[in-house]
Amino acid sequence: MKNKITPLILSIPFVINISAQTNSPGYPIEPVPFTSVKVTDDFWGQRLEAGRSVTIPLAFIKCYESGRYKNFEQAAAPSETYKVGGLSFDDTDVYKTIEGASYSMQTFPDKKLDKYIDSILTIVASAQESGGYLYTSRTMNPLQPHEWSGSERREKVEVLRSRVV
């Protein structure tokens, strides 16, 4: 055991020395904020533009058409009359679409998109419980939640994790 710890302890100054060099003045490589980079070539430039002008708007439309926004609205005002359907992880499509649009706006500012994201975030925030918990598959109808979520917070997390592992 002692022989295994010694090389680890001896390597710590080396790691600290390397990290100190990357932040010191005169280091030959300086990080560039991604907002300072403009990709305009025929390959990646076209793909970024397609994502900005086609994929992101389509993803927001699909979140609306599939009822994902409605899930948040219903979770904001739970009722035992709501039928919980879809997949238990439908919320993540909304989050990922917002994330992608937000990254896009870092290099392609868009006031209309920014306003739209704020309107979606208002819906999402209204569904959040006072302690910060947010899981529409459980909260929109706490008496009959999605079969994968259970009636208590994180009730089935360990069961699902054991199936994956």
C-alpha positions as a Markdown table, in Angstrom:
| # | Residue | x | y | z |
|---|---|---|---|---|
| 1 | Met | 0.0 | 0.0 | 0.0 |
| 2 | Lys | 2.8 | 2.4 | 0.9 |
| 3 | Asn | 4.5 | 1.8 | -2.5 |
| 4 | Lys | 1.2 | 2.8 | -4.3 |
| 5 | Ile | 0.8 | 6.0 | -2.3 |
| 6 | Thr | 4.4 | 7.3 | -2.8 |
| 7 | Pro | 4.2 | 7.8 | -6.6 |
| 8 | Leu | 0.8 | 9.6 | -6.2 |
| 9 | Ile | 2.3 | 12.0 | -3.6 |
| 10 | Leu | 5.4 | 12.6 | -5.7 |
| 11 | Ser | 3.2 | 13.5 | -8.8 |
| 12 | Ile | 1.2 | 16.2 | -7.0 |
| 13 | Pro | 3.9 | 18.9 | -7.3 |
| 14 | Phe | 4.2 | 18.1 | -11.0 |
| 15 | Val | 0.4 | 18.5 | -11.6 |
| 16 | Ile | 0.4 | 21.8 | -9.6 |
| 17 | Asn | 3.4 | 23.1 | -11.5 |
| 18 | Ile | 1.7 | 22.4 | -14.9 |
| 19 | Ser | -1.5 | 24.1 | -13.8 |
| 20 | Ala | 0.4 | 27.1 | -12.6 |
| 21 | Gln | 2.2 | 27.4 | -16.0 |
| 22 | Thr | -1.1 | 27.5 | -17.9 |
| 23 | Asn | -2.3 | 30.6 | -16.0 |
| 24 | Ser | 1.0 | 32.4 | -15.9 |
| 25 | Pro | 1.8 | 35.4 | -18.2 |
| 26 | Gly | 3.7 | 34.5 | -21.3 |
| 27 | Tyr | 2.3 | 31.0 | -21.7 |
| 28 | Pro | 2.3 | 30.5 | -25.4 |
| 29 | Ile | -1.4 | 29.3 | -25.6 |
| 30 | Glu | -4.1 | 31.7 | -24.5 |
| 31 | Pro | -7.8 | 30.6 | -24.3 |
| 32 | Val | -10.2 | 32.3 | -26.6 |
| 33 | Pro | -13.8 | 32.8 | -25.5 |
| 34 | Phe | -16.1 | 30.9 | -27.8 |
| 35 | Thr | -18.1 | 34.1 | -28.3 |
| 36 | Ser | -15.1 | 35.5 | -30.1 |
| 37 | Val | -15.0 | 32.8 | -32.7 |
| 38 | Lys | -17.0 | 33.1 | -35.8 |
| 39 | Val | -17.3 | 29.9 | -37.9 |
| 40 | Thr | -18.2 | 30.8 | -41.5 |
| 41 | Asp | -16.7 | 28.1 | -43.7 |
| 42 | Asp | -18.8 | 26.1 | -46.1 |
| 43 | Phe | -18.8 | 23.0 | -43.9 |
| 44 | Trp | -19.3 | 24.0 | -40.2 |
| 45 | Gly | -20.7 | 27.4 | -41.0 |
| 46 | Gln | -23.6 | 25.9 | -42.9 |
| 47 | Arg | -24.3 | 23.5 | -40.1 |
| 48 | Leu | -24.3 | 26.1 | -37.4 |
| 49 | Glu | -26.6 | 28.3 | -39.5 |
| 50 | Ala | -29.0 | 25.3 | -40.1 |
| 51 | Gly | -29.1 | 24.7 | -36.4 |
| 52 | Arg | -29.8 | 28.3 | -35.7 |
| 53 | Ser | -32.4 | 28.9 | -38.4 |
| 54 | Val | -34.0 | 25.4 | -38.7 |
| 55 | Thr | -33.2 | 22.9 | -36.0 |
| 56 | Ile | -33.7 | 25.1 | -32.9 |
| 57 | Pro | -37.1 | 26.6 | -34.1 |
| 58 | Leu | -38.3 | 23.1 | -35.1 |
| 59 | Ala | -37.3 | 21.7 | -31.7 |
| 60 | Phe | -39.3 | 24.4 | -29.9 |
| 61 | Ile | -42.3 | 23.6 | -32.2 |
| 62 | Lys | -42.0 | 19.9 | -31.4 |
| 63 | Cys | -41.9 | 20.6 | -27.7 |
| 64 | Tyr | -45.2 | 22.5 | -28.1 |
| 65 | Glu | -46.9 | 20.0 | -30.4 |
| 66 | Ser | -46.0 | 17.1 | -28.2 |
| 67 | Gly | -47.5 | 18.7 | -25.1 |
| 68 | Arg | -44.2 | 19.1 | -23.2 |
| 69 | Tyr | -45.0 | 22.7 | -22.3 |
| 70 | Lys | -48.5 | 21.6 | -21.3 |
| 71 | Asn | -46.8 | 19.2 | -18.8 |
| 72 | Phe | -45.2 | 22.1 | -17.1 |
| 73 | Glu | -48.5 | 24.1 | -17.0 |
| 74 | Gln | -50.3 | 21.1 | -15.5 |
| 75 | Ala | -47.5 | 20.6 | -13.0 |
| 76 | Ala | -47.9 | 24.2 | -11.9 |
| 77 | Ala | -51.5 | 23.4 | -11.0 |
| 78 | Pro | -51.6 | 19.7 | -10.1 |
| 79 | Ser | -54.9 | 17.8 | -10.4 |
| 80 | Glu | -55.9 | 14.2 | -10.0 |
| 81 | Thr | -57.8 | 14.5 | -13.3 |
| 82 | Tyr | -54.7 | 14.9 | -15.4 |
| 83 | Lys | -53.6 | 11.8 | -17.3 |
| 84 | Val | -49.8 | 11.5 | -17.1 |
| 85 | Gly | -48.6 | 10.1 | -20.4 |
| 86 | Gly | -45.6 | 10.2 | -22.6 |
| 87 | Leu | -42.1 | 9.4 | -21.3 |
| 88 | Ser | -41.0 | 10.2 | -17.8 |
| 89 | Phe | -38.1 | 12.2 | -19.2 |
| 90 | Asp | -40.0 | 14.5 | -21.5 |
| 91 | Asp | -39.0 | 17.5 | -19.5 |
| 92 | Thr | -35.4 | 17.1 | -20.7 |
| 93 | Asp | -36.3 | 17.9 | -24.3 |
| 94 | Val | -37.4 | 21.3 | -23.2 |
| 95 | Tyr | -34.3 | 21.9 | -21.1 |
| 96 | Lys | -32.0 | 20.7 | -23.9 |
| 97 | Thr | -33.7 | 22.9 | -26.5 |
| 98 | Ile | -33.4 | 25.9 | -24.3 |
| 99 | Glu | -29.7 | 25.1 | -23.7 |
| 100 | Gly | -29.0 | 24.7 | -27.4 |
| 101 | Ala | -30.8 | 28.0 | -28.3 |
| 102 | Ser | -28.9 | 29.8 | -25.5 |
| 103 | Tyr | -25.5 | 28.6 | -26.8 |
| 104 | Ser | -26.5 | 29.7 | -30.3 |
| 105 | Met | -27.4 | 33.1 | -29.0 |
| 106 | Gln | -23.9 | 33.5 | -27.6 |
| 107 | Thr | -22.6 | 33.9 | -31.1 |
| 108 | Phe | -25.8 | 34.8 | -33.0 |
| 109 | Pro | -27.8 | 37.2 | -30.7 |
| 110 | Asp | -31.5 | 37.1 | -31.4 |
| 111 | Lys | -33.9 | 39.3 | -29.4 |
| 112 | Lys | -37.0 | 37.5 | -30.6 |
| 113 | Leu | -35.6 | 34.1 | -29.6 |
| 114 | Asp | -34.4 | 35.5 | -26.2 |
| 115 | Lys | -37.9 | 36.7 | -25.5 |
| 116 | Tyr | -39.4 | 33.3 | -26.5 |
| 117 | Ile | -36.9 | 31.5 | -24.2 |
| 118 | Asp | -37.9 | 33.8 | -21.4 |
| 119 | Ser | -41.6 | 32.9 | -22.0 |
| 120 | Ile | -40.8 | 29.2 | -21.8 |
| 121 | Leu | -38.7 | 29.6 | -18.7 |
| 122 | Thr | -41.7 | 31.3 | -17.1 |
| 123 | Ile | -43.8 | 28.2 | -17.7 |
| 124 | Val | -41.0 | 25.9 | -16.5 |
| 125 | Ala | -40.5 | 28.0 | -13.3 |
| 126 | Ser | -44.2 | 28.0 | -12.5 |
| 127 | Ala | -44.0 | 24.2 | -12.2 |
| 128 | Gln | -41.1 | 24.2 | -9.8 |
| 129 | Glu | -42.0 | 23.3 | -6.2 |
| 130 | Ser | -41.1 | 25.6 | -3.4 |
| 131 | Gly | -38.1 | 23.5 | -2.5 |
| 132 | Gly | -36.8 | 23.6 | -6.1 |
| 133 | Tyr | -38.0 | 20.1 | -7.1 |
| 134 | Leu | -39.2 | 19.9 | -10.7 |
| 135 | Tyr | -40.4 | 16.7 | -12.3 |
| 136 | Thr | -43.7 | 17.0 | -14.2 |
| 137 | Ser | -44.3 | 13.3 | -14.5 |
| 138 | Arg | -44.7 | 13.1 | -10.8 |
| 139 | Thr | -46.0 | 16.6 | -9.8 |
| 140 | Met | -48.8 | 17.1 | -12.4 |
| 141 | Asn | -50.9 | 14.4 | -10.8 |
| 142 | Pro | -49.2 | 13.3 | -7.5 |
| 143 | Leu | -51.9 | 10.7 | -6.9 |
| 144 | Gln | -51.3 | 8.9 | -10.2 |
| 145 | Pro | -47.8 | 9.8 | -11.4 |
| 146 | His | -46.0 | 8.3 | -14.4 |
| 147 | Glu | -45.4 | 4.6 | -13.7 |
| 148 | Trp | -41.6 | 5.2 | -13.9 |
| 149 | Ser | -41.5 | 8.0 | -11.4 |
| 150 | Gly | -43.3 | 6.8 | -8.3 |
| 151 | Ser | -45.4 | 8.9 | -5.9 |
| 152 | Glu | -42.4 | 10.1 | -3.8 |
| 153 | Arg | -39.4 | 12.0 | -5.0 |
| 154 | Arg | -36.6 | 9.8 | -6.3 |
| 155 | Glu | -38.6 | 6.7 | -5.2 |
| 156 | Lys | -37.6 | 4.6 | -8.1 |
| 157 | Val | -34.1 | 6.0 | -8.8 |
| 158 | Glu | -32.3 | 3.1 | -7.2 |
| 159 | Val | -34.6 | 0.6 | -8.9 |
| 160 | Leu | -34.0 | 2.1 | -12.3 |
| 161 | Arg | -30.2 | 2.5 | -11.7 |
| 162 | Ser | -29.9 | -1.2 | -10.8 |
| 163 | Arg | -31.5 | -2.1 | -14.1 |
| 164 | Val | -29.1 | -0.1 | -16.0 |
| 165 | Val | -26.0 | -1.4 | -14.2 |
